[in-house]
Amino acid sequence: MKRLLMILGVIFIVLAGCAPDFSNQEEVVDETMPDDAAQESAIIPNYSVSDQEYQILLPYRLSQSRGVTTNQVANRLDIPALENGLRRHSVNVFDPDSHYFQEGQQLERSELYSWLERESDSDELGLNPSVDYDEEDDEEEIIEEERDNPRYLSHILEQNYLVRTDDNAVQLAGISLGIAMKSNYRFQTEIGGPFYYEDISEQEMLQEAAVIAEEVVSRMRQKEGLQEIPIMIGIYREAARDALVPGHFVATTTVQGGSQSIDNWESVDEQYVLFPSSDARNLDPDLSATIEGFKSEVAEYFPNYVGIIGEGFYEGDQIRKLTLEIPIEFNGQAEVVGFTQYVYGLIMDSFQPHFAIEVNIKSSNQQESLIVREAGEEEPIVHIYER
């Protein structure tokens, strides 16, 4: 217990010593505002969370298409995976040392919804394939037409990357677009009728995504001021609607300023894996065995323990981050402290430090404690929530 309290004390001291000095923040002119908008100033924070995270200008500007993601992406787990993954892949194109992050400002909400529709006489901007049937047609004909022409495209997520100019301003220097594609298409032939499902292979999805990406780049180049802006594109394959882990990026490309053609795609080998599962045992039998042993150790000493759910993020066959959720019923704060201390010790003894690990300890309706260890670190950071 003393060891845990000492570590917590050191963490608080370090955090206090690293607290940002807001008096030295720099103010710049935000030149990304529309021409008809009043000129605004922005603040560049004088600190960064990590070398791999972008600084974000203040005040924070929401996306012009805010809210579309939650309406279009069926599996809630895909939303943070799409947003965080696009930013992670953008690091390879737009250096965080010289670029600032801003939510997308080029695609407006109504415009984006129009792009996500099916192509039709009434909406020529739709990027999903058209269908050739009327509501009066035979149900089997409608089903066949829907299966042959699924709505592949779910969403287009835009992120902007800014740079500072010599005259104390920031301006747009790069755009990242995450093109979210379905792995399974769900449809109805009539409102209130049964749902039908059509699996979409990764090869078919990639073929459609490549065509969509070409058209999206062409349309972005037609927007004022975007002719010379580099555009990074990531193709994201969504998880099934009821999947317990999110989907993943499968390909990326960068279109340099002045160009509107995509020359080639770079394959992305990453995935999220559920623990425990047969997929996890096949991919990483050693880590699967470690987690099983970890579960047994917890169950032996805490009878209120009800199980562990884990999610591993892999690049190739290498684990990069493991997230564990431990649901348990507690009778008091002391039990939370004792359980957290015990799990802390198991993490130190069981898991190698070459990957990041996050453990969320929860009761039925709230988070009780959090244990986090970044890759390469020897000891985790611990936070116990007081009630």
Summary of the structure (lengths in Angstrom):
residues: 387
radius of gyration: 24.0
end to end distance: 19.7
largest distance: 74.2
contacts: 1130
relative contact order: 0.09
helix: 30%
strand: 29%
